[in-house]
Amino acid sequence: MFLRIFVIFAACCALVASAPAQSVPDQNAPKARPHVIVVGVNGMEWDIIRPLLIRGELPNLASVIKRGVYGKLRTVSSPNCPKVYSTIATGTPPEQNGVTGFIVGGITANTNMLKEEPLWSILSKNGVTVGMANVPATFPVMPVNGYMVSGMLTRGKGCEDGVLCSPKLSQVEGGDAVYPKSMVAEIEKNIGDISIDCARMPSVDDLKGHESQVIDEWLDEVQRIRVQQTKLFDYLLTNHSTDYTMLVQSCEDRVGHWLYPIQPHNVGYNPKVNNVKLDAFPSQYRAFDAVLGTILKHVDDNTYFFILSDHGIKPLREFEEDPHMHMDHGGTTPVIAKHDFADGDDVPGSFIAMGPGIKHDVRLMGFEATVFDIAPTILHLYGIPVPSQMRGRVLSQMFEGTKVERAAGSAQQ
Ligand SMILES: [Zn+2]
């Protein structure tokens, strides 16, 4: 296990609070560190997003794409959230960083399993202030030079294994969901008793005979969580501005798994469920676009802004050995789409970046960007050397003045 940082950031609160405006520039003041915001969207699928972009239904996302570079993000084999987000955080393959899936050796994936140092620790150690909220597999939270609110795989009452369910902040058990602890009361006071992750999907028994009603109620709950999450993100960006901020949404993927707009020829089609809300999954991206609008209020010309997803999501295929491999809490949700295909190139994630010196409206073709490249690229922005264990490379081709070259040696791992 890597050496975890247990340094107490005594000045934490001062560090995360917004710096007071200075009328006279201090010649001796250290140069401001880059401002970086990363927004993760679980299972963002270009197949669904492209038609919405063409119809002008995702104005905020379209504006980011126009001002930046965009394309697919090559992911790992059989991708799922804990596996890929830990790969993104450490720049190392799942087998090396220790988080190989939802459950590892019979135990729900957690931060104690990390065998490689994650980005948030490296940044903290180098004096960069770090803010994170709802990033999968960050429970129990780790000390950082700022704050961390955990995400998917947080355990609690009614969600004992933490897998694809959502304890409220007051129900969390088995570790801390918020660092520093003092922020728990602050979040409860200003936002409420937040749900840490998206809602659990209904089971076959829940749905039987009440399909329309259950779907409507569940989608209402998903939207309620998203509204609360938006409020949280806005609050943190406003009141605890940090050099590096990473915020992740997970409801999109959750909706796609069982409400993907599949056709009668697709595997698992059941008109009673799959013909009720054909627009449910695309609408998640319309809702995400509104969240993006809120986040973009905190993005200025000097901010490096990334939108990325850990993988896409596609309808099930007959020939896959285990079409219901995806964890869906008891295996009774009628899953019709998934992402843990053996060939990760079947379900690439997405990568969109804009900021100072980043090219405008440039598409990265093929698999120029991979999940291994995210941590090295962010470290590069801060001038921090990339540790030797990281497998990726700095995505230098996204900057002005560089030629777009096909990445070599970035094969799936
Ligand atoms: Zn999923």
Residues whose N, C-alpha, C, O or C-beta is under 5 A from the ligand:
A	BS01	ZN	D253
